[in-house]
Structure formats: C-alpha cells, structure tokens
C-alpha cells in the first residue's frame, strides 16, 4: 500500500508572490500538502526571474520554487473569481498571503473575513515588518531588510572597507520563508490538538534580526553589556579562506586537540607555547595569530595535498566550491541532491530536492511547477462550481 505523505490531506491556498511566501509553500508542497497557487492573470512576479527555456514566464526560479503546486489564475476582483476564491478558502486548512496589512481589509482578505469562511483556518500573513511597529505596512524587499537588519553592516566590520554590502543572495526572503514553514506546521499541530485555527504573522525584519543576533548579540546579551556586540571569532579578518599552492582552502580546527595536531603537522608546535596561545580560551581570543601562522605555511602544498593530509588526521577542512562546482560535487551527487526531470512543456531541467530526508511519509518526487492557470478549470470543478460559475 502506498504510504501517505506527511502533509497529505492538508490544503493550502497560497496567495503569496516573489520568494518569501513561495519558498515557504514550496517546503510544504515537498511534504505533500496540496498547495493551490492563486495568481493574477499575468502570473506571479517570480516567473519573470531568469530566462525561460521554452514557454514565457516559466523561468528557472519558478520551476524550482513552485514545484508541487497547482496554479489558478482567477480574477478575484470579479464576482465569479471572488466566489471561486471563497469556495477554495472554505475547503482549505491554511491561507497564506503577503498582501500588505492595510490592503487586506480592502481586498476582504483580513483574518475576520476569512475566518467567517473557515472558522478553524490557519491564516498566515507574511509581512515586511511586525504590524505592532511604526514601519508596519511599509513595502519590504530583500535589500531593504538586509539593510535594516544589520546584515549589510557585517562585512565592513571584517575587512575595514566602510561601504555596507549585501550578502549576494535573497537571504531575508529565504530565512523568512523557513520561519513561515515551521510556523504553519506549528499552527497545524495546534489545530490538531485543540480544533482551533489562528492568525500567524511572519515578519521579515524580525525574522532576519533574530537570525543575525543569535550569535552577534554576543556580550551585549547581558545588561549592562560585559563586552562588545558582534561575535569576535566570526568577525576576525584573518578568519578567511587561506591560499594554497594552487587555490584556497578552509581549515577549522576549533577543538583544542585539533589545533595541537594542525601545528604538529606544520612542524610549528612551538607556537602554542607562546604567551596568549597556551590554552583553548586564549587561542580563541588570539585566533588571528593562529590563522596568520597557518597562512604562512599553506602555500607550500596544493589544496588536494592539504585536504588529504587533514582528512587523515581528522582535521575539518574544505576546498572552495564555485556555484558551478556544486553541480559536480561528489558528496552532493551521492546524496542525490540534484536530479534531472522532464517537464511536460519545458523539457529537461535540473531540480534541487529538499535537503531533509525522512524514512517515512515524504514523497520522493512531486509534480512539476505549473503553467499560469494550468489548474483553474480542474480546481473549480473540484469545488463543485457549475460551468456558468467558472471564473
């Protein structure tokens, strides 16, 4: 008998766009939820990110981020479209959207209106800023949140270049999407236990500040502070990939016995007898001296030679992979992270599966990312709409 997926039977009405919300619902779709993506007639904005191979608005990001979902493109501003949406919500366990708080009432998609359609619904509002603060309702994009969260200030603290810089990825969107996914799961568990739905708010700024300050609040954790803000080991300018004879390597011998072994291998054991380097605590405080010593010797051998030597001695180390290197990485190949699939309209494409592996209850393969409105008619039929009611 075919095993049920973890979230099989959970229906999610997904009215999110771009990356934050769609990444959240992609995780839930991977777990088997029936995610129905309600798009405007022109499609979600994320469809335009990156070129399409065959069909317009079927770019690579869309193929990865909206796999496992169904798409309807009802015009919800029309009576028929609104009726279809309300029928869909009334059959859904979760509604998730990223409509700005001041617009939800105008769109009749505020919590009270939606709860009247489905009293036990899990209502998830993806926001830029917590609605209790003065920035509530302001537009938010990844750049805005990286700036506001302190992320853009981190690199200047490391390299003394005073120009703030972004981490070159949609960090705020993706971190917030992960928070959204676990929030949905927690609210579903709460409903299973109590029968109660609830409103859940997932704000981007607060999500990324929480992520940032987990380690970087550091010694300002205490009141009054007992030291600086910012995790000093992470901000140490010598804590960088180090040059070898033919490239770069990262070495992370953070345990005391590993520092000792590294410098034995380098024939530099005497450095650990110098003042300020005689025990683990002092080595952490003066790690720049250790990294400088490492950097002086690593150019003597190739990256492959160092990796082999460190592996033989249980010293954590890694080469520096480019984005393209990842596609050929033997570890990732062995774990099956990448797979090639055939899309009905887009041909062969590469998919990156969810990284978490379950021994039971998780589908190995979900349906392909949909074309705009691909399931409009079939979903309307499931909802019992008559032909004259079709939006």
N, C-alpha and C positions, 0 to 999 in steps of 0.2 A: 504494500500500500504506500502511495506517495506521501511523504512526510509534509506536514503543513509548515509554511514559512512562519517565522516568529511573529510578524505583524499581519499575517493573512487574516482577512476579515475586517481590518481597520481601513476605513475610507477617509481620505484627506482631500478637502477642497483647497487647492493651492492657488492663491491669488497674488503670489509674490513675483518679483521680477529681478533681473540683473544677476547677482551672485549670492548675496547673503541668504535670502529665503530659498532660492532654488537649490543651493548646496545643502541646506538643512533637509529639504524634502527629498533630495537625491539619496541621502543616507537612509531615510525612512523607506523609500521605494526599494533600495537594496535589501532591506529587511523584510520585504514582502507586502508593504502597505499598498493599497490601491490609491495612488496619487493622481488626482484629476486636475490638470493644469488649466486654469481658466485664463485664456489670453485675449488681448484685444485683437481686432481683425487683422492688424498688421503684425501681430506676434510680439512676444517678449523681446525687450531690447537686447538680451544676451544672444539672441540669434544672429545679431549683426557683428559680434565679436569674432574676428578671424574670417578668412575666406571660406566659401562653400566649395565643395568639390564638384557637385552636380546640380543641386537644387538651391535656388536662392533661399537665404535665411535658414540654412542648415549647416552652420559653421561648426568647427571642431569643438569649441567650448559647449555649444548646445548639445552635441552628440554625447559628450561625457556627462554633463551636469543634469541633463533631463532624461537620462535613460530610465527605463522602468515606469515612465509616467504616460498617462493618456492626455491628449490635448483637445479642448473645446474652445472655439472662438466665437462664442455667443456675444452679441451686442447687448450688454446688460443694462444699457440706458433705454432700451425699448421695452414695452410691456411683455412681449414674448420672451426676450432674453432675461428679463428680471424674474419672470415666472419660472423659467428653467433653472436659473441660479438658486432660487429659493427652494425648489424641489431638491436640487442637489445638496444644498446645505442641510435640509431636513433629514437626509439619509446619511450624512457624514458624521464621523466621530470627531474630526478636527477641522477647523477652518484656520488657515494661516495666511496672513497678508502683510504687506509693507506699505499700506496706504497711510499717509500722514494723519496723526490723530485728529487734526481739525477738519479733515476731509471725510472721516468715516461716517459722521452723522449725516453729512450732505449726501453721501452715497448710500445711506441707510444700511451701513455695514458695521455700525457700532455694536458693542457687546450686547446691550439690552435688546436691540432689534434682532440680532442673530440668535440670542438665547430664546426668544419667543418662537423661533422656528424649530429649535432643537434644544430643550432645556438642559441636557447633560453634555452639551458640546464643549470640547476643549478649544478655546478661542485664543489664538496666538497672534500677537501684534508685534511685528518686527519694526523697531524704531531706531532712529539715529541717536536719540538722547532720551533718557528716562523722563517720562511725562511729568514727574514732580519737580523738575528743574526749570530754570529760566530759558534754557535752549530747546525745550520741548517744541516739537513741530518744525524745527529748522531742518532744511534739507541736509542730508549727510551722504557723503561718498567716501570711499576708502581713503583718499588723500586727506580729506577733512579730518577723519577720525585718527589717522596716523599722526597728524599734526597735533590734534587736541589731546591725544592720549600720552604724549611724551615719547612715542616711538621714534619720531623724526629727530629727536634730540640725542639719541643714544650714540650714533656714530661720531658726532663731534666730541663726545666725552672720551672716546677711544683714541682717535687719531689727531686731535687738536686742530683739525680743519673746522673752522667755526660755522660753516654752512650746514644748516639742518638738511637731512636727506631721508627719503622714504626707503623702507625695505622694498625691493623691487618685486612685489607680488601683492595680490589683493588680500593682505593679511587681516585687515579689520573685517572684511566680508567673511572670510573663511573661519576665523576664530569665532565670530558671532554666529555663523551657521552651525558650528559644533555645539555652542551653548543652546541654540534653538532646538537642535535634535534631542539633546538629553532632556531639555525642558518638556518637550512634547511627550517623551517616554515617561517621565516622572508624573506628568498630569494624567496620562492614560492609566498608570498604575494606581494613582489616587482615585480615579473614577471607578476602576475595577473593585477597589476596596470599599468605597463609600457610596457609589452611584452618583456622585456629584461631578459636574463639569466645573470649569473655572476659566477666568481670563488670565493669560500668561503674557507678560511683557518682556521682550528680549531687546535691550538697548545696546547699540553698537559701542558707544563711548564707554559705558560702564563695563562692558564685556572686555574691551581691549585694555582699559586701565587695570582691571583685575588681573588680566593676563600679564601685563607689563610689571606690575608691582609685586607679583608673587615672590620674586627674588630681589627686585630692585628697590623695594621699600627699605630693605636691609636694616641698618642700625637706627633708622628713623621709625622703626616699628615701635620703639619704646618712647614713653612720654615722661620726662623730656628725652630727646634723642641722646644716644650714647655714642654716636659716630655719624658718618656721612650717609646720605641716601645714595643708592647705586651699589650693586654687588661688585665689590672691587675686583674679584677674580675675573668676572665677565668683562669688566671694563679695562682690564690690563692691556695696554697697547702691544705688549710682547706676546700676548695670547692670540697667535695668528698661525695660519699655515706656514710652515718653515721650508725654505728652499733646500732641495737635494741636488745631486749632480745633474739630474735631468728633468726636474719638475718640482713638485711640492708634496709635503706630507704633513699630516696632523698626528701628533703624539699626545696621549692623555694618560700619563702615569700617576693618577691622582692619589692612589694609596701609597702609604709610606714605603712598603716593601718594593713597590714598583719604581718609585723614584730611585731607591737604592740600586735596584737591578739595572735601570737605564744607565746610570752613571758608571756602574761596573762594566757594562758592555762598551761604553765610550772610553773606558780606562781613565775616568775622571772622578773616581770615588772621593778624592781629597776635597772636592768642592763642598761635599756635605758635612765636612768638619769645620767649615768656615763659620765665623760668628753670624748668627741670624739664619743659619741653614741646618741646624743640628737636630731639629725635631719637626714633626709634621706641621704643627701650628706655625712655627716660624717660617717654614718653607712656603706655606700658603701666603703669609704676609709679604714674603720676598720672592714670589714666584717669577718676577721679571728677571732676576739673576739666573734662575734655573733655565728659563726659556732662552736667555741670551747665550748661556753655555751650550745648550742643545744646538742652537742655530750656528754656533761656531764649528760644529763637527759634522752636521748632516750633509753638507755639500761634498763630503769625501766619498759617498756611495750613491748609487741610483735609488730611486724610490722603491723599485722592486726588491733590491737587496735589503734595504732597511725594513720593508714590510715582512720579508721572510724572517729576518733576524728577530724582529719584535714579536712576530707570531710564535716563534719557537720558545720565546721567553714570557709569553702571556702578557705582553705589554700592549694595551689598546692603541691601535694606530690605523690610519686610513689614508688612501690616496685622495686626491681632489677630483671628484667626478664633475664633468660638464653636464649640462642638461642632456646633451646627446649621448654621453657615456651611459646615462641611466638606462637607456633603451637596450644596451648590450651588457649590462651588469650581470655577472653570473649568479649572484645571490638573488636578485630580483627575478631573473629567468627561472631559477629553481623554485622560487616561491609562487610562481605563476601570477605575478602582479599584472603583467601585460598579456593581452590576448588579442588576436585579430578576429574580427567578426565581419559578416556580410550584412550591410544594411539594405533593406528592400529597394530603396531609391538612391542611396549614396555610395553604394559599392563597399569595398573593403576599407575598414578603418581600425585603428588601434584603440583599445579600451584599457583603462586602468581600473582594476577591480577595487572594491572596498578592502582596506588593509586588514580588517579584523576577520579572523577565521573562527567559525563555530562548528562544533562537532555535530550539531543537530539544528534544524529549523531555519536554515538560511539558504535561499536559492543560489545555485552556482551561477545562473545566468538569468538576467531579467530582459524584458522586451526592449527593443531599440527606442531611441529618442524619437518622438513623433513629429510628423509634419504639422504645420499650423492647422488646427481644426480637424485633424485626422479622425478624431473620435466624436465629433459633435453629434452626428446622427445616431451612432450606436449608444452613446450615453443617454441622449434624450429618449431613445427607445427603452432603455433600462429603467428610466424614471417614469415610464408609463405615459409619456406625452403623446397625444394624438398628432397625426400629420399636420392638422391645421394649427397646432400649438408649437410646432417646431420653430425655434428662433432663427 
